[in-house]
Amino acid sequence: MDQQNTLDTELKEFASWLSSKNYSSRSILTDHNTAKFCLPLVEKAGICFDHHYSIPPGEASKTLDICRDVWRYWQQKNLDRHALVINLGGGVVTDLGGFCASCFKRGIAFVHIPTSLLAMVDAAIGGKTGIDFAHHKNLIGSFAQPVHMVRDLLFLDTLPKSEIQSGMVEILKHALIADEGLWTQLLKSGAAFDQRTSDITFVQKAAHIKEQIVKLDPYEKNIRKALNFGHTVGHAIESVFLEDQVPITHGQAVALGIIAESWLSSERGLLSHLQWLEIKNYVLSCFDLPVIDRSVFARIIQYCTKDKKNKNGTILAALIGPVGSYHIDMQ
């Protein structure tokens, strides 16, 4: 990848956009990893900010305690309602930073600069913000849209294989619910996405799918629920691992959720047995997944019963079938 050409486009265009605005102050939020590897690229592009706060990396930082630390820092720096927050990081930073900004002084403007593939194609798109609470994934949050989004593939060069895989899981999800052609491309590519730089067409297509769905249903009253495919079981698995303090990526959890919910789709007669096998074999061959012991199945189901998407105690999930189409609010 030609880093200079990339810097001359996405990041430098944002620097120009930012210089034309009259925000009272600009505060950038990172985690410790993006502060080390990504912040220098932002500075090199001429993006100016007044102060910088860094949080520990990982899902364990999506807590009220970290929010308090961020709010306290902003208060000390005298951020007013005309300030701008720049969230530079993956899904944890964009989720938490967006949530903190949406609440601070009843809401201040924020920008997302996603640095992970997962955030570029999913987490930073759509205006969902949130933190985890009592081991439940994204239990507390808000809908709040960034005033600007910067998606620069240059940041993908800073990622380990596990983070590339997490993003590819969301690309897979978007293909399964809305783009059979993209699914065919993924099948043909196999595990080729293990390369540092993902195929840009995958990124563009997946981001476009989510952007279009969110545009039609910004507050998840209808078709946006399709984006939860793989996430009802996936979030439950992630919650169990969080509770047990065992490391697991969001992508690994959702990949396992996709297997489970594809099987459910097949059992309901929505997805052919052949397509179910194709999905299962693709996921198992392309992603490094932990083994789920049967002894935790009851806990996974218990977490599913507490999912925030449920209604009147009934588990509601998004299923697929055939590939490229979806079914929402399935009990």
BELURBEL-V362166 format. One record per pair of residues at least 12 apart in sequence whose C-alpha atoms are under 10 Angstrom apart, sorted by the first residue. I is the first residue (numbers start at 1). J is the second residue. Records with the same first field share a line. If there is no record, write none. Layout:
BEGIN
I->J / J
END
This chain:
BEGIN
1->153 / 154 / 157 / 196 / 197
2->154
3->41 / 153 / 154 / 155 / 157
4->45 / 154
5->154
6->45 / 152 / 153 / 154 / 155
7->41 / 42 / 44 / 45 / 46 / 152 / 153 / 154
8->45
9->45 / 152
10->45 / 149 / 150 / 151 / 152 / 153 / 154
11->41 / 42 / 43 / 44 / 45 / 46 / 47 / 113 / 150 / 151 / 152 / 154
12->42 / 44 / 45 / 46 / 47 / 150
13->45 / 46 / 47 / 150
14->42 / 45 / 46 / 47 / 111 / 113 / 148 / 149 / 150
15->42 / 43 / 45 / 46 / 47 / 48
16->45 / 46 / 47
17->47 / 148
18->47 / 48 / 49 / 84 / 148
19->46 / 47 / 48
21->84
22->82 / 83 / 84
23->80 / 81 / 82 / 83 / 84 / 85 / 109
24->50 / 79 / 80 / 81 / 82 / 83 / 84
25->49 / 50 / 51 / 77 / 78 / 79 / 80 / 81 / 82 / 83 / 84 / 85
26->48 / 49 / 50 / 51 / 52 / 79 / 82 / 83 / 84 / 85 / 86 / 109 / 110
27->48 / 49 / 50 / 51 / 52 / 53 / 74 / 77 / 79 / 83 / 84 / 85 / 86 / 87 / 110
28->48 / 49 / 50 / 51 / 52 / 53 / 54 / 84 / 85 / 86 / 87 / 88 / 97 / 110 / 111
29->51 / 52 / 53 / 54 / 55 / 70 / 85 / 86 / 87 / 88 / 89 / 93 / 94 / 96 / 97 / 112
30->52 / 53 / 54 / 55 / 56 / 57 / 86 / 87 / 88 / 89 / 90 / 92 / 93 / 94 / 97 / 113
31->53 / 54 / 55 / 56 / 57 / 58 / 61 / 87 / 88 / 89 / 90 / 92 / 93
32->53 / 54 / 55 / 56 / 57 / 58 / 89
33->54 / 55 / 56 / 57 / 58 / 89 / 158
34->54 / 55 / 57 / 88 / 89 / 90 / 93 / 115 / 116 / 155 / 158
35->52 / 53 / 54 / 55 / 88 / 89
37->115 / 155 / 157 / 158 / 159
38->88 / 89 / 115 / 154 / 155 / 156 / 157 / 158
39->52 / 88 / 89
41->154 / 155
42->88 / 113
49->84 / 85 / 86
50->77
51->73 / 74 / 77 / 85
52->73 / 74 / 85 / 86
53->69 / 70 / 73 / 74
54->70 / 88 / 93
55->67 / 69 / 70 / 92 / 93
56->93
57->89 / 90 / 92 / 93
58->90 / 91 / 92 / 93 / 247 / 248 / 249 / 250
59->91 / 92 / 93 / 131 / 132 / 137 / 238 / 242 / 247 / 248 / 249 / 250
60->92 / 131 / 132 / 135 / 242 / 245 / 247
61->92 / 93 / 96 / 131 / 132
62->91 / 92 / 93 / 95 / 96 / 97 / 130 / 131 / 132 / 133 / 137 / 138
63->96 / 130 / 131 / 132 / 133 / 134 / 135 / 138 / 140
64->96 / 100 / 131 / 132 / 133 / 140
66->96 / 100 / 131
67->96 / 97 / 99 / 100 / 101 / 131
68->100
70->96 / 97 / 100 / 101 / 104
71->100 / 101 / 103 / 104 / 105
74->100 / 101 / 104
75->104 / 105
79->104 / 105 / 108
80->104 / 105 / 107 / 108
81->101 / 104 / 105 / 106 / 107 / 108 / 109
82->107 / 108 / 109
83->101 / 107 / 108 / 109 / 110
84->101 / 108 / 109 / 110 / 111 / 147
85->97 / 98 / 100 / 101 / 108 / 109 / 110 / 111 / 112 / 146
86->98 / 101 / 109 / 110 / 111 / 112 / 113 / 146 / 148 / 149
87->101 / 110 / 111 / 112 / 113 / 114 / 115 / 124 / 146 / 149
88->111 / 112 / 113 / 114 / 115 / 116 / 150
89->112 / 113 / 114 / 115 / 116 / 119 / 120 / 124 / 155
90->112 / 113 / 114 / 115 / 116 / 117 / 118 / 119 / 120 / 123 / 124 / 163
91->112 / 114 / 115 / 116 / 117 / 118 / 119 / 120 / 122 / 123 / 124 / 125 / 129 / 250
92->119 / 123 / 124 / 129 / 130 / 131
93->112 / 113 / 114 / 115 / 119 / 123 / 124 / 129
94->110 / 111 / 112 / 113 / 114 / 115 / 119 / 123 / 124 / 125 / 127 / 128 / 129 / 130 / 146
95->112 / 119 / 123 / 124 / 127 / 128 / 129 / 130 / 131 / 138 / 141 / 142
96->129 / 130 / 131 / 132 / 138 / 141
97->110 / 111 / 112 / 129 / 130 / 131
98->110 / 111 / 112 / 124 / 127 / 128 / 129 / 130 / 131 / 141 / 142 / 143 / 144 / 145 / 146
99->127 / 128 / 129 / 130 / 131 / 140 / 141 / 142 / 143 / 144
100->129 / 130 / 131 / 141 / 142
101->129 / 144 / 146
102->129 / 141 / 142 / 143 / 144 / 145 / 146
103->141 / 142 / 144
107->144
108->144 / 146
109->144 / 145 / 146 / 147 / 148
110->144 / 145 / 146 / 147 / 148 / 149
111->124 / 145 / 146 / 147 / 148 / 149 / 150
112->124 / 125 / 145 / 146 / 147 / 148 / 149 / 150 / 151
113->146 / 148 / 149 / 150 / 151 / 152 / 155
114->149 / 150 / 151 / 152 / 153 / 155 / 156
115->150 / 151 / 152 / 153 / 154 / 155 / 156 / 157 / 158 / 159
116->151 / 152 / 153 / 155 / 156 / 157 / 158 / 159 / 160 / 163 / 164 / 166 / 167
117->151 / 152 / 153 / 155 / 156 / 159 / 163 / 164 / 165 / 166 / 167 / 168 / 169 / 170 / 171 / 197 / 198 / 203
118->163 / 164 / 165 / 166 / 167 / 168 / 169 / 170 / 171 / 203 / 250 / 251
119->151 / 166 / 167 / 170 / 207
120->149 / 150 / 151 / 152 / 153 / 156 / 167 / 170 / 203 / 204 / 206 / 207
121->151 / 167 / 168 / 170 / 171 / 174 / 202 / 203 / 204 / 205 / 206 / 207 / 208 / 209 / 210 / 211
122->167 / 170 / 171 / 173 / 174 / 203 / 206 / 207 / 209 / 210 / 211 / 227
123->167 / 170
124->145 / 146 / 149 / 150 / 151 / 207
125->145 / 146 / 149 / 207 / 208 / 210 / 211 / 214
126->143 / 144 / 145 / 146 / 210 / 211 / 212 / 213 / 214 / 215 / 217 / 218 / 219 / 220 / 224
127->142 / 143 / 144 / 145 / 146 / 214 / 218 / 219
128->141 / 142 / 143 / 144 / 145 / 146 / 218 / 219 / 220
129->141 / 142 / 143 / 144 / 145
130->142 / 143
132->239 / 242
134->239 / 242 / 243
135->236 / 238 / 239 / 240 / 241 / 242 / 243 / 244 / 303
136->235 / 236 / 238 / 239 / 240 / 242 / 243 / 303 / 306 / 307 / 308
137->234 / 235 / 236 / 237 / 238 / 239 / 242 / 303 / 307 / 308
138->235 / 307 / 308
139->306 / 307 / 308
140->308
142->219
143->218 / 219 / 220
144->218 / 219
145->218
151->203 / 204 / 207
153->197 / 198 / 200 / 203
154->197
155->197
156->196 / 197 / 198
157->195 / 196 / 197 / 198
158->196 / 197
159->196 / 197
160->194 / 195 / 196
161->193 / 194 / 195 / 196 / 287 / 288
162->194 / 249 / 251 / 252 / 287 / 288
163->194 / 196 / 249 / 250 / 251 / 252
164->193 / 194 / 195 / 196 / 197 / 198 / 251
165->191 / 193 / 194 / 198 / 249 / 250 / 251 / 252 / 255 / 286 / 287 / 288
166->249 / 250 / 251 / 252 / 253 / 254 / 255 / 287
167->198 / 203 / 250 / 251
168->186 / 191 / 193 / 194 / 198 / 202 / 203 / 206 / 251 / 255 / 286 / 287
169->230 / 250 / 251 / 252 / 253 / 254 / 255 / 256 / 258 / 283 / 286 / 287
170->203 / 206 / 207 / 227 / 229 / 230 / 250 / 251 / 254 / 255 / 258
171->183 / 186 / 202 / 203 / 204 / 205 / 206 / 207 / 209 / 210
172->186 / 187 / 202 / 206 / 255 / 258 / 279 / 282 / 283
173->206 / 226 / 227 / 228 / 229 / 230 / 231 / 254 / 255 / 258 / 320 / 324
174->205 / 206 / 207 / 208 / 209 / 210 / 226 / 227 / 228 / 229 / 324
175->202 / 205 / 206 / 209 / 323 / 324 / 325
176->229 / 258 / 262 / 279 / 319 / 320 / 321 / 322 / 323 / 324 / 325 / 326
177->209 / 226 / 227 / 228 / 229 / 318 / 319 / 320 / 321 / 322 / 323 / 324 / 325 / 326 / 327
178->206 / 209 / 210 / 213 / 226 / 227 / 320 / 323 / 324 / 325 / 326
179->205 / 206 / 209 / 323 / 324 / 325
180->322 / 323 / 324 / 325
181->323 / 324
182->201 / 202 / 205 / 206 / 324
183->202 / 279 / 323 / 324
184->323
185->202
186->202 / 282
187->278 / 279 / 282 / 283 / 286
189->286
190->282 / 283 / 285 / 286
191->282 / 283 / 285 / 286 / 287
192->286
193->286
194->286 / 287
209->227
210->224 / 226 / 227
212->224
213->225 / 226 / 227
214->227
220->309
222->328 / 329
223->318 / 326 / 327 / 328 / 329
224->318 / 328
225->309 / 316 / 317 / 318 / 319 / 326 / 327 / 328 / 329
226->317 / 318 / 319 / 320 / 325 / 326 / 327 / 328 / 329
227->318 / 319 / 326 / 328
228->254 / 309 / 317 / 318 / 319 / 328
229->254 / 257 / 258 / 261 / 262 / 317 / 318 / 319 / 320 / 326 / 327 / 328
230->253 / 254 / 255 / 256 / 257 / 258 / 259 / 260 / 261 / 262 / 317 / 318 / 319 / 320
231->250 / 251 / 253 / 254 / 255 / 256 / 257 / 258 / 261 / 304 / 307 / 317 / 318
232->254 / 257 / 258 / 260 / 261 / 300 / 301 / 303 / 304 / 305 / 306 / 307 / 308 / 309 / 310 / 315 / 316 / 317 / 318
233->253 / 254 / 255 / 256 / 257 / 258 / 259 / 260 / 261 / 300 / 301 / 303 / 304 / 307 / 317
234->250 / 251 / 252 / 253 / 254 / 255 / 256 / 257 / 258 / 259 / 260 / 261 / 300 / 304
235->250 / 253 / 254 / 256 / 257 / 300 / 303 / 304 / 307
236->253 / 254 / 257 / 297 / 299 / 300 / 301 / 302 / 303 / 304 / 305 / 306 / 307
237->250 / 252 / 253 / 254 / 256 / 257 / 292 / 296 / 297 / 299 / 300 / 301 / 303 / 304
238->250 / 251 / 252 / 253 / 254 / 256 / 257 / 300 / 303
239->253 / 299 / 300 / 303 / 304
240->296 / 297 / 299 / 300 / 302 / 303
241->253 / 292 / 296 / 300
247->290
248->289 / 290
249->289
251->287 / 288 / 289
252->283 / 287 / 288 / 289 / 290
253->289 / 290
255->280 / 283 / 284 / 287 / 288 / 289
256->280 / 283 / 284 / 287 / 289 / 290 / 291 / 292
258->279 / 280 / 283 / 319 / 320
259->276 / 277 / 279 / 280 / 281 / 282 / 283 / 284
260->276 / 280
261->276 / 317 / 318 / 319 / 320
262->275 / 276 / 277 / 279 / 280 / 318 / 319 / 320 / 321 / 323
263->275 / 276 / 277 / 279 / 280 / 319 / 320
264->276 / 317 / 319 / 320
265->318 / 319 / 320 / 321 / 322 / 326 / 327 / 330
266->319 / 320 / 321 / 322
268->319 / 320 / 321 / 330
269->321 / 322
270->319 / 320 / 321 / 322 / 323 / 325 / 326 / 327
271->319 / 320 / 321 / 322 / 323 / 325 / 326
272->321 / 322 / 323
275->321 / 322 / 323
276->321 / 322 / 323
279->323
301->315
304->316 / 317
309->329
310->329 / 331
311->329 / 331
314->329 / 330 / 331
315->329 / 330 / 331
316->328 / 329 / 330 / 331
317->329 / 330 / 331
318->330 / 331
319->331
END
